[in-house]
């Protein structure tokens, strides 16, 4: 089971999401909680996200939320001890 390490860029993304959603209660807490829940699941199921077809070791996890959702870009290779979360973005943003 790999250690999930949220990189500074992904942490900033999560903070940006929280700031944007503060005007939309209770969606703000629900969205952040769902993202955190999915990040915890990656520790148990690191292959949960779809493998990037172009770059070996990169994966994208889609998190449905409301009418759209969020995507988590992460780096993990089979058997690696660390899974690095690189980016967290809304579906309408590019990773």
C-alpha positions in Angstrom: 0.0 0.0 0.0 1.7 3.2 -1.1 1.9 6.4 0.9 -0.2 9.1 -0.8 1.8 12.3 -1.0 -0.1 15.5 -2.0 2.4 17.7 -3.8 2.4 21.5 -3.2 0.7 22.2 -6.6 -2.2 19.8 -5.7 -2.5 21.2 -2.3 -2.8 24.7 -3.8 -5.4 23.4 -6.2 -7.4 22.0 -3.3 -7.2 25.4 -1.5 -8.4 27.1 -4.7 -11.4 24.8 -4.9 -12.2 25.4 -1.3 -12.1 29.2 -1.8 -14.2 29.0 -4.9 -16.9 26.9 -3.3 -17.1 28.9 -0.1 -20.0 30.8 -1.7 -21.9 27.5 -2.4 -22.7 25.8 0.9 -23.1 22.9 1.6 -21.4 21.9 -1.7 -18.1 23.4 -0.5 -17.6 20.9 2.3 -19.1 18.0 0.4 -16.8 18.5 -2.6 -13.6 18.8 -0.5 -14.6 15.8 1.6 -15.3 13.7 -1.5 -11.9 14.6 -3.0 -10.1 13.8 0.3 -12.0 10.5 0.5 -10.9 9.5 -3.0 -7.3 10.5 -2.2 -7.4 8.1 0.8 -8.8 5.4 -1.5 -5.8 5.7 -3.7 -3.6 4.4 -0.9 -5.5 1.1 -1.0 -6.3 1.1 -4.8 -3.5 3.0 -6.5 -4.7 1.7 -9.9 -8.1 3.3 -9.5 -7.4 6.1 -12.0 -7.0 5.6 -15.7 -3.5 5.2 -17.0 -2.2 8.1 -19.2 -1.7 6.7 -22.7 1.2 9.0 -23.4 3.3 9.2 -20.2 4.1 6.0 -18.3 3.4 6.2 -14.6 0.8 9.0 -14.8 -2.8 8.3 -14.0 -6.0 10.3 -13.8 -8.7 9.7 -11.3 -12.2 11.1 -12.1 -14.3 12.1 -9.1 -18.0 12.7 -10.1 -19.6 15.5 -8.2 -22.9 17.2 -9.1 -23.3 17.8 -12.8 -19.5 17.5 -13.4 -16.7 16.6 -11.1 -13.0 16.8 -10.4 -9.9 15.1 -11.8 -6.8 14.1 -9.9 -3.5 13.7 -11.8 -1.1 11.4 -10.0 2.1 9.6 -10.5 2.5 6.0 -9.5 4.2 3.0 -10.9 3.3 -0.6 -10.0 4.9 -1.6 -6.7 6.1 1.9 -5.8 6.0 3.0 -2.2 4.9 6.5 -2.9 2.0 7.8 -4.9 2.4 11.5 -5.8 -0.8 13.6 -6.3 0.3 16.3 -8.8 -2.9 18.2 -9.7 -6.5 18.4 -8.7 -8.8 20.3 -11.1 -12.4 20.8 -11.9 -13.6 18.9 -15.0 -13.8 22.1 -16.9 -10.2 23.0 -16.3 -7.2 21.5 -18.0 -4.8 19.4 -16.0 
